[in-house]
Amino acid sequence: MNKVTFLGLSLIVIGLFALVINFNQPFFGLLSDKVVNINENEVIDGRNISNIDVNNSSLPVLIKPTKNNDIRIEFQGKVSEKYKNDFTLEVKKNNDKVQVMINNKSPIKTGFNFRTTRINMQLNIYVPQKLYDSISISSSSGKVIATDIQAKNFYLRASSGKIEVLNLFVEKNLKLEASSGRIEAKDSVATFVGVTASSGTISLSNVITEKLEVTSSSGRINLTDIDGDITASSSSGKITIKNKELTNDITVATSSGRVEVKFTNSPTSAIIDFLGSSGNGNVHISGMKFEEKSNNRILGTIGSESPKVKVRTSSGSFYLN
């Protein structure tokens, strides 16, 4: 590289750097900001509360039970001093309903950390141990965790944040929705479970339900030890189902993702119905009788011909053993 070329490139780099600084003064101003603690608490008598609604912009949210009768809401963490007034906790009580909101006016997302600058806060909600009519939590990008909660209906929504639920008892409907965040549910019971994600991975294990519906655009779906009817669909993500036994109907549809269904104990009663446009199917069940068996079409029965495993793919392959 000659000197003229080197000098020209140097001037371009310097000019671009100056341009970035000019248009991002608030960002570079963060470098010298002090970090302050945020610690806001609200306590509400929870004995007559049966509905909880949480609307959060981007903070991580934790909800779990407490042994006393109060609902305790903690808004805690660290933030750059210049943004300390941009985050506010708002709690409203209306008859048997509590609304919790985090208002965020800051242009910087939570979780940001650059040297001395931090916006790292969390919303913790502790609720009395009892059966609630409804609990609803919505978050833009923050992680949402719910453990050991009982409710008739439970709804969790996150745009890009992770959803994690553990040991929930839901009398009616449990619905989990995420755009690109990961969804995990373990050791939970609900009459109906609906899970939807665009590109994030969905992982469910040890879930008891009458009906499970799982939908993903491109993320993987992993289902382990599910007791209940399963309906799973994906555009391109891989779908894996692992159960000890085949006890309920399984219906799977995918465009290009691979489908794997595995049982610890080989089914003694079932009907297997696979149809693929260009994807191949492989079924290995001892004693199964096949009415049709080709690369893209399998119809087989064993025993009393129930439960039913129905799989439809466009180009994705199917494997069962």
Protein Blocks (a to p, Z undefined) as FASTA:
>chain_A
ZZklmmmmmmmmmmmmmmmmmmmmmmmmmmmpccddddddddddfklgcbdcdddfklcc
dddddfbfbdcdddeddddfklmmmpccddddehjaccdddddfbfbdghiaghjbccdd
dddddddddddfbdcdddfklccddehiacfbdcdddfkbccddehiacfkbccdddfkb
ccddehiacfbdcdddfklccddehiacfbdcdddfklccddehiacddddddfklccdd
ddfbdcbdcddddfklccddddfbacfbdcdddddfklccddddehiacfbdcfkbccdd
ehjhpacdddddfklccddZZ
